[in-house]
Amino acid sequence: MNLESSNGNLYNNADSFAMAFDTAWKDCSLEKDKNITIEERIQITFERIKDHPFLLDNPIESKNIALFRIKLLGLS
């Protein structure tokens, strides 16, 4: 996934991370395997956006944001 082409500029903030996460999560959801856990899907999604500056600098906060967005938006 080319983050810059899909999301414009990448910024080291939670909003930019959330947009990148949502896009990568939806891509991951399209190839959803019924046997994969939420945790595994998060790891796959993070791998797709591994170069995002917020994820690199704030891995714990990124995980918290991912879990919040999954719950908030009903992405599971």
WOTA-V630072 format. One record per pair of residues at least 6 apart in sequence whose ideal C-beta (glycine too) atoms are under 6 Angstrom apart, sorted by the first residue. I is the first residue (numbers start at 1). J is the second residue. D is the distance in Angstrom with one decimal. If there is no record, write none. Layout:
# WOTA-V630072
{{I:J:D} {I:J:D}}
This chain:
# WOTA-V630072
{{1:24:6.0} {1:48:4.8} {3:10:5.8} {3:20:5.6} {6:23:5.7} {7:19:5.4} {7:20:5.4} {10:16:5.8} {10:52:6.0} {10:53:6.0} {12:53:3.9} {12:54:5.2} {14:65:5.8} {17:52:5.8} {17:54:3.8} {17:62:6.0} {20:49:4.8} {20:52:5.2} {21:66:5.7} {24:45:4.6} {24:48:4.2} {24:49:4.9} {25:45:5.0} {25:75:5.8} {28:41:5.7} {28:44:5.3} {28:45:5.1} {38:76:5.8} {42:66:5.3} {55:62:4.6} {70:76:5.5}}
